């Protein structure tokens, strides 16, 4: 598709239908799952508001996540934008909350 033109065996994990083609070991046993989770978080972040809710997906990707957000935003009855009273927001939603470092 020409999407990963800068990708190579030196800077990406390359797969065929059955195995990893380059001889790199994964950093984590669940590295592919972690990548998918980070992709979904990034995709959902593009909505421009914190989401309070649950996200469950199977075999999702950028296109499916984008379609989900478009469908959600197309129907104003499917969401609600809420605000918290001053100084009453959970810490995770506070502008004063500290970033998390792992």
Secondary structure, 3 states (H helix, E strand, C coil): CCCCCCCCCCCCCCECCCCECCCCCCCCCCHHHHHHHHHHHHHHHCCCCCCCCCCCCCCCCHHHHHHHHHHHHHCHHHCCCCCCCCCCCCHHHCCCCCCCCC
